[in-house]
């Protein structure tokens, strides 16, 4: 199953750029992961761009109003997605600074929260990539994740 991270705006903070590069490199050992950036802007424009780029994919909107899962629960969800057979690509949607539109959240297959706190989008991207790396390493039987 291919993973696509779609995020609004180019990361500018040095810690975020470093974290993104590191986790994309680590994830590359386990699965096919790509990241695409869409032009930043308001929630209407960005949400439309994210929906267009993720057409036909299993969409997970990253939003503080979404489900809050433990890493183990998220692992079980991904395992179930992989076994479905009809999901070829999962797209993670990280929106504009003012969030996703209600339309995007409605069209998403899942709305996921990384925290009850509102995270700055570059930080959210690093946290998401770390969790995806954790899931991949769990699947591979690595001791990276301990319960």
N, CA, C and O atoms as a MOPAC input file, in Angstrom:
PM7 MOZYME 1SCF
protein

 N      0.85300 1    -1.16900 1     0.00000 1
 C      0.00000 1     0.00000 1     0.00000 1
 C      0.90300 1     1.23800 1     0.00000 1
 O      1.79300 1     1.37900 1     0.83800 1
 N      0.65600 1     2.09700 1    -0.93100 1
 C      1.43900 1     3.32200 1    -1.07900 1
 C      0.89500 1     4.40100 1    -0.15600 1
 O     -0.31300 1     4.48400 1     0.06700 1
 N      1.78400 1     5.22400 1     0.37900 1
 C      1.38400 1     6.33700 1     1.23600 1
 C      1.76000 1     7.64600 1     0.55600 1
 O      2.86800 1     7.79900 1     0.04200 1
 N      0.82200 1     8.58400 1     0.55900 1
 C      1.05300 1     9.90200 1    -0.00400 1
 C      0.71900 1    10.93200 1     1.06000 1
 O     -0.39000 1    10.94400 1     1.59300 1
 N      1.66700 1    11.78900 1     1.36500 1
 C      1.43200 1    12.88000 1     2.29800 1
 C      1.22700 1    14.13000 1     1.46100 1
 O      2.11400 1    14.53300 1     0.70900 1
 N      0.06800 1    14.73800 1     1.58900 1
 C     -0.24000 1    15.98500 1     0.88500 1
 C     -0.33000 1    17.09200 1     1.92500 1
 O     -1.15100 1    17.02400 1     2.83900 1
 N      0.50600 1    18.10100 1     1.78900 1
 C      0.55100 1    19.17700 1     2.77900 1
 C      0.54400 1    20.52800 1     2.09400 1
 O      1.07400 1    20.69400 1     0.99500 1
 N     -0.06600 1    21.48700 1     2.76300 1
 C     -0.13900 1    22.85000 1     2.24300 1
 C      1.12200 1    23.61100 1     2.62600 1
 O      1.53100 1    23.62600 1     3.78700 1
 N      1.72100 1    24.23400 1     1.63700 1
 C      2.86400 1    25.10600 1     1.88200 1
 C      4.16500 1    24.36400 1     2.06200 1
 O      4.19900 1    23.21400 1     2.49900 1
 N      5.22400 1    25.04500 1     1.71900 1
 C      6.56800 1    24.48300 1     1.83900 1
 C      7.07100 1    24.69200 1     3.26500 1
 O      7.03000 1    25.81000 1     3.78000 1
 N      7.54600 1    23.62300 1     3.90600 1
 C      8.08300 1    23.79300 1     5.25700 1
 C      9.23400 1    24.79800 1     5.26400 1
 O     10.11300 1    24.75500 1     4.40300 1
 N      9.21900 1    25.69600 1     6.23600 1
 C     10.23800 1    26.73500 1     6.32600 1
 C     11.10400 1    26.59900 1     7.56800 1
 O     12.25200 1    27.04500 1     7.57400 1
 N     10.57200 1    25.99200 1     8.61400 1
 C     11.31100 1    25.88300 1     9.86500 1
 C     12.37800 1    24.80200 1     9.76100 1
 O     12.09800 1    23.69800 1     9.29500 1
 N     13.59000 1    25.11100 1    10.18900 1
 C     14.69700 1    24.17600 1     9.99400 1
 C     14.47200 1    22.84200 1    10.70900 1
 O     14.79700 1    21.78800 1    10.16200 1
 N     13.91700 1    22.87600 1    11.92800 1
 C     13.68100 1    21.61200 1    12.63200 1
 C     12.68800 1    20.74700 1    11.86600 1
 O     12.82200 1    19.52400 1    11.83300 1
 N     11.70100 1    21.37400 1    11.25600 1
 C     10.69500 1    20.62700 1    10.50000 1
 C     11.31400 1    20.03100 1     9.24100 1
 O     11.08200 1    18.86200 1     8.93000 1
 N     12.08900 1    20.81200 1     8.52600 1
 C     12.74500 1    20.29900 1     7.31900 1
 C     13.62500 1    19.10400 1     7.65100 1
 O     13.61600 1    18.10000 1     6.94000 1
 N     14.39000 1    19.21900 1     8.74300 1
 C     15.26600 1    18.11800 1     9.15300 1
 C     14.45800 1    16.88300 1     9.54800 1
 O     14.79300 1    15.76700 1     9.14900 1
 N     13.40400 1    17.07800 1    10.32600 1
 C     12.56300 1    15.96300 1    10.75800 1
 C     11.86700 1    15.28300 1     9.59800 1
 O     11.79600 1    14.05500 1     9.54100 1
 N     11.35300 1    16.07800 1     8.67500 1
 C     10.68000 1    15.53300 1     7.49000 1
 C     11.65100 1    14.69100 1     6.67500 1
 O     11.33900 1    13.56500 1     6.28800 1
 N     12.83000 1    15.24700 1     6.41900 1
 C     13.83000 1    14.51200 1     5.62700 1
 C     14.23400 1    13.21300 1     6.31600 1
 O     14.35800 1    12.17200 1     5.66900 1
 N     14.43700 1    13.27700 1     7.62200 1
 C     14.86200 1    12.08700 1     8.37100 1
 C     13.80100 1    10.99200 1     8.32800 1
 O     14.11600 1     9.83500 1     8.04700 1
 N     12.55600 1    11.34400 1     8.60200 1
 C     11.51700 1    10.31000 1     8.64600 1
 C     11.13500 1     9.81100 1     7.26700 1
 O     10.76700 1     8.64500 1     7.12700 1
 N     11.20700 1    10.64600 1     6.24500 1
 C     10.96800 1    10.14600 1     4.88500 1
 C     12.05500 1     9.14500 1     4.50200 1
 O     11.77300 1     8.12900 1     3.86700 1
 N     13.29100 1     9.43200 1     4.88900 1
 C     14.39500 1     8.49800 1     4.61800 1
 C     14.16600 1     7.17700 1     5.35200 1
 O     14.31100 1     6.10500 1     4.76600 1
 N     13.81200 1     7.25500 1     6.62500 1
 C     13.57100 1     6.03400 1     7.40300 1
 C     12.39800 1     5.23600 1     6.84500 1
 O     12.46100 1     4.01000 1     6.74900 1
 N     11.33300 1     5.93500 1     6.47900 1
 C     10.14800 1     5.25500 1     5.94300 1
 C     10.43900 1     4.56600 1     4.62100 1
 O      9.85400 1     3.52700 1     4.31600 1
 N     11.33800 1     5.14000 1     3.83900 1
 C     11.68700 1     4.57300 1     2.54200 1
 C     12.20100 1     3.14600 1     2.62500 1
 O     12.13100 1     2.40200 1     1.64800 1
 N     12.71700 1     2.76100 1     3.78500 1
 C     13.20400 1     1.38200 1     3.97600 1
 C     12.06100 1     0.38000 1     4.06000 1
 O     12.24800 1    -0.81100 1     3.80900 1
 N     10.88100 1     0.86700 1     4.41400 1
 C      9.75600 1    -0.03400 1     4.68200 1
 C      8.66100 1    -0.00900 1     3.62400 1
 O      8.05400 1    -1.04000 1     3.33400 1
 N      8.40800 1     1.14600 1     3.05400 1
 C      7.28400 1     1.23200 1     2.12300 1
 C      7.47700 1     2.39800 1     1.16500 1
 O      8.40500 1     3.19600 1     1.29900 1
 N      6.58500 1     2.47100 1     0.20800 1
 C      6.62400 1     3.54400 1    -0.77700 1
 C      5.86300 1     4.74500 1    -0.22200 1
 O      4.63400 1     4.73800 1    -0.14700 1
 N      6.60600 1     5.76300 1     0.16200 1
 C      6.02200 1     6.96800 1     0.73600 1
 C      6.49900 1     8.16900 1    -0.06600 1
 O      7.69400 1     8.33500 1    -0.31300 1
 N      5.55100 1     9.00000 1    -0.46600 1
 C      5.90900 1    10.23400 1    -1.14600 1
 C      5.21000 1    11.39900 1    -0.46400 1
 O      4.17700 1    11.23700 1     0.18700 1
 N      5.79100 1    12.55500 1    -0.62700 1
 C      5.19600 1    13.76300 1    -0.08300 1
 C      5.08200 1    14.78400 1    -1.20500 1
 O      6.03000 1    15.01800 1    -1.95500 1
 N      3.91300 1    15.38000 1    -1.30300 1
 C      3.68400 1    16.43600 1    -2.28000 1
 C      3.15700 1    17.65400 1    -1.54600 1
 O      2.34700 1    17.54500 1    -0.62500 1
 N      3.62500 1    18.79700 1    -1.96400 1
 C      3.17100 1    20.04100 1    -1.36500 1
 C      2.22300 1    20.73800 1    -2.32700 1
 O      2.45800 1    20.77400 1    -3.53500 1
 N      1.15500 1    21.28700 1    -1.77700 1
 C      0.24300 1    22.09100 1    -2.58800 1
 C      0.43100 1    23.54500 1    -2.17000 1
 O      0.88700 1    23.83400 1    -1.06400 1
 N      0.07900 1    24.43100 1    -3.05300 1
 C      0.22800 1    25.85600 1    -2.79200 1
 C     -0.56900 1    26.24800 1    -1.54900 1
 O     -1.72800 1    25.86800 1    -1.38600 1
 N      0.08100 1    27.01500 1    -0.68000 1
 C     -0.57900 1    27.49300 1     0.53400 1
 C     -1.66600 1    28.50200 1     0.17100 1
 O     -1.68500 1    29.04600 1    -0.93300 1
 N     -2.55400 1    28.73600 1     1.10700 1
 C     -3.64100 1    29.68500 1     0.90600 1
 C     -4.68500 1    29.48400 1     1.97900 1
 O     -4.41300 1    28.88700 1     3.02100 1
 N     -5.86000 1    29.97600 1     1.72800 1
 C     -6.96100 1    29.80800 1     2.66800 1
 C     -7.52600 1    28.40200 1     2.60900 1
 O     -7.22200 1    27.63500 1     1.69600 1
 N     -8.35100 1    28.07200 1     3.59300 1
 C     -8.86700 1    26.70700 1     3.68900 1
 C     -9.66800 1    26.28900 1     2.46600 1
 O     -9.59700 1    25.12800 1     2.06200 1
 N    -10.42700 1    27.19900 1     1.86300 1
 C    -11.22400 1    26.84200 1     0.67300 1
 C    -10.33200 1    26.38300 1    -0.47200 1
 O    -10.55000 1    25.31900 1    -1.05200 1
 N     -9.32600 1    27.19400 1    -0.79400 1
 C     -8.45000 1    26.86400 1    -1.92900 1
 C     -7.61000 1    25.62500 1    -1.63500 1
 O     -7.48700 1    24.73300 1    -2.47500 1
 N     -7.03500 1    25.57800 1    -0.43800 1
 C     -6.17100 1    24.44800 1    -0.09600 1
 C     -6.97900 1    23.15500 1    -0.03700 1
 O     -6.54000 1    22.13000 1    -0.56000 1
 N     -8.14500 1    23.18900 1     0.58700 1
 C     -8.97200 1    21.97800 1     0.67100 1
 C     -9.33400 1    21.47600 1    -0.71800 1
 O     -9.33800 1    20.26900 1    -0.96000 1
 N     -9.63500 1    22.38300 1    -1.62700 1
 C     -9.95800 1    21.97400 1    -2.99800 1
 C     -8.75300 1    21.31900 1    -3.67200 1
 O     -8.89100 1    20.30000 1    -4.34800 1
 N     -7.57400 1    21.91000 1    -3.48400 1
 C     -6.35900 1    21.31700 1    -4.06600 1
 C     -6.09200 1    19.92800 1    -3.48500 1
 O     -5.73300 1    19.00500 1    -4.21700 1
 N     -6.26600 1    19.78200 1    -2.18100 1
 C     -6.03100 1    18.48600 1    -1.53600 1
 C     -7.01500 1    17.43400 1    -2.03100 1
 O     -6.63800 1    16.28400 1    -2.26000 1
 N     -8.27500 1    17.82600 1    -2.19500 1
 C     -9.27900 1    16.88100 1    -2.70500 1
 C     -8.95400 1    16.45300 1    -4.13400 1
 O     -9.07300 1    15.27500 1    -4.47100 1
 N     -8.54700 1    17.39800 1    -4.96900 1
 C     -8.20400 1    17.06400 1    -6.35900 1
 C     -7.01500 1    16.11300 1    -6.41700 1
 O     -7.03900 1    15.13300 1    -7.16200 1
 N     -5.97600 1    16.39600 1    -5.63400 1
 C     -4.75900 1    15.56700 1    -5.65800 1
 C     -4.98900 1    14.16500 1    -5.08600 1
 O     -4.26700 1    13.22800 1    -5.42500 1
 N     -5.99500 1    14.02400 1    -4.21800 1
 C     -6.22800 1    12.73400 1    -3.56000 1
 C     -7.40400 1    11.96400 1    -4.15600 1
 O     -7.85200 1    10.97500 1    -3.57700 1
 N     -7.90000 1    12.40400 1    -5.29100 1
 C     -9.03600 1    11.74300 1    -5.94100 1
 C     -8.74300 1    10.26100 1    -6.13800 1
 O     -7.68300 1     9.90000 1    -6.64900 1
 N     -9.67100 1     9.40500 1    -5.73900 1
 C     -9.54800 1     7.96200 1    -5.92800 1
 C     -8.71600 1     7.25800 1    -4.87100 1
 O     -8.53800 1     6.04100 1    -4.93300 1
 N     -8.20600 1     8.00200 1    -3.90600 1
 C     -7.38400 1     7.41400 1    -2.85100 1
 C     -8.18300 1     7.33100 1    -1.55500 1
 O     -9.22000 1     7.97800 1    -1.41100 1
 N     -7.69500 1     6.54000 1    -0.62700 1
 C     -8.27200 1     6.50300 1     0.71200 1
 C     -7.74200 1     7.74300 1     1.41500 1
 O     -6.53500 1     7.88300 1     1.61500 1
 N     -8.63500 1     8.63300 1     1.78700 1
 C     -8.24100 1     9.93200 1     2.33900 1
 C     -8.31300 1     9.93900 1     3.86700 1
 O     -9.31200 1     9.54100 1     4.46600 1
 N     -7.22700 1    10.40100 1     4.47000 1
 C     -7.21000 1    10.62700 1     5.91100 1
 C     -6.90300 1    12.10100 1     6.12600 1
 O     -5.79000 1    12.55800 1     5.86600 1
 N     -7.89100 1    12.83200 1     6.59900 1
 C     -7.72000 1    14.25500 1     6.88400 1
 C     -7.15300 1    14.40200 1     8.28600 1
 O     -7.70600 1    13.86500 1     9.24500 1
 N     -6.07100 1    15.11700 1     8.40100 1
 C     -5.45900 1    15.37900 1     9.69800 1
 C     -6.12300 1    16.63100 1    10.26300 1
 O     -6.02100 1    17.71800 1     9.69400 1
 N     -6.80700 1    16.45300 1    11.39800 1
 C     -7.62600 1    17.54600 1    11.93800 1
 C     -7.80000 1    17.33600 1    13.43300 1
 O     -8.07000 1    16.21800 1    13.87200 1
 N     -7.65200 1    18.38400 1    14.21400 1
 C     -7.77100 1    18.23800 1    15.67300 1
 C     -9.14800 1    17.78600 1    16.13100 1
 O     -9.31300 1    17.37400 1    17.27900 1
 N    -10.14600 1    17.85900 1    15.24000 1
 C    -11.49700 1    17.38700 1    15.58100 1
 C    -11.69600 1    15.90900 1    15.27300 1
 O    -12.77200 1    15.36300 1    15.51500 1
 N    -10.67800 1    15.27000 1    14.74900 1
 C    -10.78700 1    13.87600 1    14.33600 1
 C    -10.66900 1    12.88900 1    15.47900 1
 O    -10.58000 1    13.26300 1    16.64900 1
 N    -10.67100 1    11.61200 1    15.10600 1
 C    -10.51800 1    10.52900 1    16.08000 1
 C     -9.14000 1    10.59600 1    16.70600 1
 O     -8.15300 1    10.89600 1    16.03400 1
 N     -9.08200 1    10.31900 1    17.97600 1
 C     -7.80300 1    10.24900 1    18.67800 1
 C     -7.53100 1     8.78000 1    18.98600 1
 O     -8.20600 1     8.16600 1    19.81200 1
 N     -6.54500 1     8.24300 1    18.31600 1
 C     -6.22000 1     6.82700 1    18.46100 1
 C     -4.85000 1     6.66500 1    19.10400 1
 O     -3.97900 1     7.52400 1    18.96800 1
 N     -4.67600 1     5.56800 1    19.79700 1
 C     -3.33000 1     5.21800 1    20.24300 1
 C     -2.56900 1     4.69700 1    19.03200 1
 O     -3.15500 1     4.40900 1    17.98800 1
 N     -1.27100 1     4.58400 1    19.18700 1
 C     -0.46000 1     4.03000 1    18.09900 1
 C     -0.89500 1     2.59900 1    17.79700 1
 O     -0.96900 1     2.20500 1    16.63300 1
 N     -1.17800 1     1.82800 1    18.82700 1
 C     -1.61900 1     0.43900 1    18.62500 1
 C     -2.95200 1     0.39200 1    17.87700 1
 O     -3.13900 1    -0.46000 1    17.00800 1
 N     -3.87200 1     1.28700 1    18.19900 1
 C     -5.16200 1     1.33000 1    17.49000 1
 C     -4.97300 1     1.73400 1    16.03500 1
 O     -5.61800 1     1.18300 1    15.14300 1
 N     -4.08300 1     2.70200 1    15.79600 1
 C     -3.81200 1     3.12800 1    14.42000 1
 C     -3.16400 1     1.99400 1    13.63600 1
 O     -3.45500 1     1.81100 1    12.45400 1
 N     -2.29700 1     1.24000 1    14.27900 1
 C     -1.67200 1     0.08900 1    13.64000 1
 C     -2.73400 1    -0.91900 1    13.18600 1
 O     -2.66500 1    -1.44200 1    12.07300 1
 N     -3.70200 1    -1.18500 1    14.04300 1
 C     -4.77800 1    -2.12200 1    13.69700 1
 C     -5.59200 1    -1.60900 1    12.51700 1
 O     -5.97500 1    -2.39100 1    11.64800 1
 N     -5.86200 1    -0.30800 1    12.47200 1
 C     -6.60700 1     0.26600 1    11.34500 1
 C     -5.83100 1     0.09900 1    10.04100 1
 O     -6.40600 1    -0.26300 1     9.01500 1
 N     -4.53200 1     0.36200 1    10.08100 1
 C     -3.72400 1     0.22800 1     8.87300 1
 C     -3.61700 1    -1.21300 1     8.43000 1
 O     -3.64900 1    -1.50400 1     7.23400 1
 N     -3.49200 1    -2.10900 1     9.37500 1
 C     -3.44300 1    -3.53200 1     9.05600 1
 C     -4.73400 1    -3.94200 1     8.35100 1
 O     -4.69600 1    -4.66800 1     7.35800 1
 N     -5.86900 1    -3.48300 1     8.85800 1
 C     -7.16200 1    -3.79400 1     8.23400 1
 C     -7.25000 1    -3.20200 1     6.83200 1
 O     -7.78100 1    -3.84200 1     5.92400 1
 N     -6.73200 1    -1.98200 1     6.64400 1
 C     -6.74100 1    -1.36500 1     5.30800 1
 C     -5.91500 1    -2.18700 1     4.32600 1
 O     -6.33400 1    -2.41100 1     3.19000 1
 N     -4.75200 1    -2.62900 1     4.75900 1
 C     -3.89600 1    -3.42100 1     3.87800 1
 C     -4.54500 1    -4.73400 1     3.48600 1
 O     -4.36200 1    -5.20800 1     2.36500 1
 N     -5.29400 1    -5.32000 1     4.39200 1
 C     -5.93800 1    -6.59900 1     4.11100 1
 C     -7.22500 1    -6.46700 1     3.30900 1
 O     -7.74200 1    -7.46400 1     2.80600 1
 N     -7.74700 1    -5.25900 1     3.18300 1
 C     -8.96500 1    -5.06500 1     2.38500 1
 C     -8.71700 1    -5.38600 1     0.91600 1
 O     -9.57900 1    -5.94700 1     0.23900 1
 N     -7.55600 1    -5.03200 1     0.43900 1
 C     -7.22100 1    -5.32900 1    -0.95100 1
 C     -7.63200 1    -4.27000 1    -1.95100 1
 O     -7.07600 1    -4.22700 1    -3.04900 1
 N     -8.58100 1    -3.41500 1    -1.61900 1
 C     -9.04200 1    -2.40800 1    -2.57100 1
 C     -8.39600 1    -1.04100 1    -2.34200 1
 O     -8.64800 1    -0.10300 1    -3.09800 1
 N     -7.57500 1    -0.92500 1    -1.31700 1
 C     -6.91100 1     0.35100 1    -1.02600 1
 C     -5.48000 1     0.26800 1    -1.53900 1
 O     -4.64200 1    -0.43700 1    -0.97700 1
 N     -5.21900 1     0.99400 1    -2.60700 1
 C     -3.88000 1     0.99300 1    -3.21000 1
 C     -3.01600 1     2.12000 1    -2.66500 1
 O     -1.79600 1     1.98800 1    -2.56200 1
 N     -3.66900 1     3.24600 1    -2.31100 1
 C     -2.93400 1     4.39900 1    -1.82500 1
 C     -3.72600 1     5.10300 1    -0.73100 1
 O     -4.92800 1     5.33400 1    -0.86200 1
 N     -3.02900 1     5.43900 1     0.34900 1
 C     -3.62000 1     6.22300 1     1.43300 1
 C     -3.01200 1     7.62000 1     1.35500 1
 O     -1.79100 1     7.77800 1     1.36000 1
 N     -3.87500 1     8.62400 1     1.28300 1
 C     -3.42600 1    10.01700 1     1.22900 1
 C     -3.73300 1    10.70000 1     2.55500 1
 O     -4.87800 1    10.72100 1     3.00800 1
 N     -2.70800 1    11.25200 1     3.16000 1
 C     -2.85500 1    12.02700 1     4.38900 1
 C     -2.92100 1    13.49100 1     3.99900 1
 O     -2.03900 1    13.99000 1     3.30000 1
 N     -3.95400 1    14.18000 1     4.44100 1
 C     -4.19200 1    15.55600 1     4.02800 1
 C     -3.93000 1    16.50500 1     5.19000 1
 O     -4.63100 1    16.47200 1     6.20100 1
 N     -2.92100 1    17.34700 1     5.03600 1
 C     -2.60000 1    18.37000 1     6.02900 1
 C     -2.90000 1    19.71000 1     5.38200 1
 O     -2.29200 1    20.08000 1     4.37800 1
 N     -3.85100 1    20.43500 1     5.97200 1
 C     -4.38600 1    21.62200 1     5.32600 1
 C     -3.70700 1    22.92300 1     5.66600 1
 O     -2.59600 1    22.97300 1     6.19200 1
 N     -4.42600 1    23.96400 1     5.34200 1
 C     -3.96300 1    25.33300 1     5.55800 1
 C     -3.95700 1    25.65200 1     7.05000 1
 O     -4.47700 1    24.89000 1     7.86500 1
 N     -3.36600 1    26.78300 1     7.38800 1
 C     -3.27300 1    27.17100 1     8.79600 1
 C     -4.64700 1    27.36100 1     9.43300 1
 O     -4.79000 1    27.25500 1    10.65200 1
 N     -5.65000 1    27.64000 1     8.61800 1
 C     -7.00500 1    27.79400 1     9.16800 1
 C     -7.82900 1    26.51200 1     9.03800 1
 O     -9.04900 1    26.54300 1     9.19700 1
 N     -7.17400 1    25.38800 1     8.75100 1
 C     -7.83000 1    24.08300 1     8.78300 1
 C     -8.50800 1    23.66700 1     7.49400 1
 O     -8.43000 1    24.34600 1     6.47000 1
 N     -9.17100 1    22.53400 1     7.58100 1
 C     -9.90300 1    21.97000 1     6.44800 1
 C    -11.33000 1    22.50800 1     6.41100 1
 O    -11.88400 1    22.92800 1     7.42700 1
 N    -11.89600 1    22.48300 1     5.23700 1
 C    -13.30300 1    22.84500 1     5.10600 1
 C    -14.17900 1    21.68400 1     5.55900 1
 O    -13.72900 1    20.53800 1     5.57700 1
 N    -15.42400 1    21.97100 1     5.92400 1
 C    -16.34900 1    20.88500 1     6.25700 1
 C    -16.50500 1    19.89900 1     5.09500 1
 O    -16.64900 1    18.69800 1     5.32000 1
 N    -16.47800 1    20.39900 1     3.85900 1
 C    -16.60500 1    19.52700 1     2.69000 1
 C    -15.46500 1    18.51200 1     2.64100 1
 O    -15.70500 1    17.33200 1     2.38500 1
 N    -14.23400 1    18.94800 1     2.88200 1
 C    -13.09900 1    18.02500 1     2.85600 1
 C    -13.25300 1    16.98900 1     3.96300 1
 O    -13.05300 1    15.79800 1     3.72300 1
 N    -13.60400 1    17.41800 1     5.16000 1
 C    -13.76500 1    16.45200 1     6.25200 1
 C    -14.85700 1    15.43600 1     5.92000 1
 O    -14.74400 1    14.26100 1     6.26900 1
 N    -15.90800 1    15.89000 1     5.25100 1
 C    -17.00400 1    14.98600 1     4.87500 1
 C    -16.55500 1    13.97900 1     3.80600 1
 O    -16.96800 1    12.82000 1     3.82900 1
 N    -15.71500 1    14.42500 1     2.87800 1
 C    -15.26300 1    13.54300 1     1.79600 1
 C    -14.11900 1    12.62200 1     2.22200 1
 O    -13.78200 1    11.67900 1     1.50600 1
 N    -13.52800 1    12.88800 1     3.37600 1
 C    -12.43800 1    12.04400 1     3.86400 1
 C    -13.00400 1    10.70400 1     4.34000 1
 O    -14.11500 1    10.63600 1     4.86600 1
 N    -12.23000 1     9.65800 1     4.14500 1
 C    -12.61200 1     8.33900 1     4.64100 1
 C    -12.39700 1     8.23800 1     6.14400 1
 O    -13.03300 1     7.43700 1     6.82900 1
 N    -11.50100 1     9.05400 1     6.63200 1
 C    -11.19200 1     9.07300 1     8.06400 1
 C    -10.69200 1    10.47100 1     8.41000 1
 O     -9.98500 1    11.09800 1     7.62200 1
 N    -11.05800 1    10.94600 1     9.57700 1
 C    -10.53200 1    12.20900 1    10.09300 1
 C     -9.77200 1    11.83900 1    11.36100 1
 O    -10.34100 1    11.29700 1    12.30800 1
 N     -8.49100 1    12.14100 1    11.36000 1
 C     -7.59200 1    11.70000 1    12.42300 1
 C     -6.96200 1    12.89900 1    13.11100 1
 O     -6.52300 1    13.84600 1    12.46000 1
 N     -6.92400 1    12.84400 1    14.42300 1
 C     -6.26700 1    13.87200 1    15.22500 1
 C     -4.97600 1    13.30700 1    15.79000 1
 O     -4.94600 1    12.18600 1    16.29900 1
 N     -3.92400 1    14.08400 1    15.69800 1
 C     -2.66500 1    13.70000 1    16.32300 1
 C     -2.60100 1    14.17900 1    17.76600 1
 O     -1.78200 1    13.70400 1    18.55200 1
 N     -3.47300 1    15.12500 1    18.10600 1
 C     -3.47500 1    15.70100 1    19.44200 1
 C     -4.75100 1    16.50300 1    19.63300 1
 O     -5.35400 1    16.96400 1    18.66300 1
 N     -5.15800 1    16.66500 1    20.87600 1
 C     -6.28700 1    17.54700 1    21.17500 1
 C     -5.87000 1    19.00300 1    20.96400 1
 O     -6.71600 1    19.88600 1    20.82400 1
 N     -4.58000 1    19.23800 1    20.94200 1
 C     -4.05700 1    20.57900 1    20.68600 1
 C     -4.04300 1    20.85600 1    19.18800 1
 O     -3.90200 1    19.93200 1    18.38700 1
 N     -4.18600 1    22.09300 1    18.81500 1
 C     -4.00500 1    22.47800 1    17.42500 1
 C     -2.50100 1    22.57700 1    17.18400 1
 O     -1.80700 1    23.35200 1    17.84300 1
 N     -2.00800 1    21.78700 1    16.23500 1
 C     -0.58000 1    21.79000 1    15.93700 1
 C     -0.28500 1    22.63800 1    14.70900 1
 O     -1.03400 1    22.61100 1    13.73300 1
 N      0.77100 1    23.36500 1    14.75800 1
 C      1.26400 1    24.09700 1    13.60300 1
 C      1.51800 1    23.06300 1    12.51100 1
 O      2.01100 1    21.97500 1    12.81000 1
 N      1.19300 1    23.37200 1    11.24600 1
 C      1.16300 1    22.32800 1    10.22100 1
 C      2.51100 1    21.65500 1     9.98500 1
 O      2.54700 1    20.47200 1     9.64600 1
 N      3.62500 1    22.37700 1    10.15400 1
 C      4.92600 1    21.74600 1     9.97000 1
 C      5.21200 1    20.74900 1    11.09500 1
 O      5.77300 1    19.68100 1    10.85100 1
 N      4.83400 1    21.09100 1    12.30300 1
 C      4.99900 1    20.17800 1    13.42800 1
 C      4.09100 1    18.96000 1    13.25200 1
 O      4.50700 1    17.83200 1    13.51700 1
 N      2.87300 1    19.18300 1    12.81200 1
 C      1.94500 1    18.07300 1    12.55700 1
 C      2.52600 1    17.11500 1    11.52000 1
 O      2.37800 1    15.89900 1    11.64000 1
 N      3.17500 1    17.65400 1    10.52000 1
 C      3.77600 1    16.82900 1     9.47600 1
 C      4.88500 1    15.94500 1    10.05200 1
 O      4.96700 1    14.76100 1     9.72300 1
 N      5.73200 1    16.50900 1    10.90300 1
 C      6.80300 1    15.72200 1    11.52400 1
 C      6.21400 1    14.64000 1    12.42600 1
 O      6.66300 1    13.49400 1    12.39500 1
 N      5.21700 1    14.99500 1    13.22400 1
 C      4.58900 1    14.01600 1    14.12400 1
 C      3.93500 1    12.90100 1    13.30700 1
 O      4.07400 1    11.72600 1    13.64800 1
 N      3.23400 1    13.25000 1    12.24800 1
 C      2.61400 1    12.23600 1    11.39500 1
 C      3.66600 1    11.29200 1    10.81800 1
 O      3.49600 1    10.07400 1    10.86900 1
 N      4.73900 1    11.83400 1    10.27600 1
 C      5.77800 1    10.99100 1     9.68400 1
 C      6.41700 1    10.07600 1    10.72900 1
 O      6.72000 1     8.91900 1    10.43700 1
 N      6.62200 1    10.58400 1    11.93400 1
 C      7.18100 1     9.74300 1    12.99400 1
 C      6.23300 1     8.59600 1    13.31100 1
 O      6.67900 1     7.46400 1    13.49600 1
 N      4.95500 1     8.86400 1    13.37500 1
 C      3.98700 1     7.80500 1    13.66900 1
 C      3.91200 1     6.79000 1    12.52500 1
 O      3.78000 1     5.59200 1    12.77600 1
 N      3.99400 1     7.24500 1    11.29500 1
 C      4.00100 1     6.31700 1    10.16300 1
 C      5.24900 1     5.44000 1    10.20100 1
 O      5.18900 1     4.25200 1     9.88500 1
 N      6.37900 1     6.03100 1    10.58800 1
 C      7.60100 1     5.24800 1    10.74900 1
 C      7.42900 1     4.22200 1    11.86600 1
 O      7.85500 1     3.07400 1    11.73500 1
 N      6.81500 1     4.63200 1    12.94100 1
 C      6.57200 1     3.72500 1    14.07300 1
 C      5.69300 1     2.55900 1    13.62100 1
 O      5.97400 1     1.41200 1    13.96500 1
 N      4.63400 1     2.83400 1    12.85500 1
 C      3.75300 1     1.76600 1    12.37100 1
 C      4.50900 1     0.80000 1    11.46000 1
 O      4.36400 1    -0.41800 1    11.56800 1
 N      5.32100 1     1.36600 1    10.56000 1
 C      6.08700 1     0.51600 1     9.64500 1
 C      7.08300 1    -0.35200 1    10.40200 1
 O      7.27300 1    -1.52300 1    10.07300 1
 N      7.70900 1     0.22200 1    11.40600 1
 C      8.68000 1    -0.56400 1    12.16700 1
 C      7.98200 1    -1.62900 1    13.01400 1
 O      8.52600 1    -2.71600 1    13.21100 1
 N      6.79100 1    -1.32800 1    13.51200 1
 C      6.01700 1    -2.33500 1    14.24400 1
 C      5.69500 1    -3.51200 1    13.33400 1
 O      5.83600 1    -4.67400 1    13.71500 1
 N      5.26300 1    -3.18300 1    12.13200 1
 C      4.90300 1    -4.23400 1    11.16900 1
 C      6.11300 1    -5.11700 1    10.85200 1
 O      5.97800 1    -6.32500 1    10.65300 1
 N      7.29000 1    -4.49900 1    10.81000 1
 C      8.51100 1    -5.24500 1    10.50100 1
 C      9.07200 1    -5.98800 1    11.71000 1
 O     10.06000 1    -6.71200 1    11.59500 1
 N      8.43300 1    -5.80600 1    12.88200 1
 C      8.88000 1    -6.50500 1    14.07900 1
 C     10.04300 1    -5.84200 1    14.78900 1
 O     10.69300 1    -6.46200 1    15.63200 1
 N     10.31300 1    -4.58800 1    14.45800 1
 C     11.40300 1    -3.84900 1    15.08500 1
 C     11.06000 1    -3.50000 1    16.52900 1
 O      9.89000 1    -3.31500 1    16.86400 1
 N     12.08000 1    -3.41000 1    17.38500 1
 C     11.81900 1    -3.03200 1    18.78500 1
 C     11.60700 1    -1.52800 1    18.96300 1
 O     11.53800 1    -1.05000 1    20.09500 1
 N     11.50200 1    -0.78000 1    17.87400 1
 C     11.31900 1     0.67000 1    17.95900 1
 C     10.12200 1     1.02300 1    18.81200 1
 O     10.17000 1     1.98700 1    19.57700 1
 N      9.05100 1     0.26300 1    18.69500 1
 C      7.84100 1     0.55400 1    19.47100 1
 C      7.70000 1    -0.45800 1    20.59700 1
 O      7.72900 1    -1.67000 1    20.38400 1
 N      7.54800 1     0.06700 1    21.77400 1
 C      7.30500 1    -0.80300 1    22.92800 1
 C      6.01900 1    -0.35600 1    23.58600 1
 O      5.77900 1     0.84400 1    23.72500 1
 N      5.19400 1    -1.29300 1    23.99200 1
 C      3.93600 1    -0.93900 1    24.65300 1
 C      4.13100 1    -0.90200 1    26.14200 1
 O      3.18800 1    -0.62200 1    26.88200 1

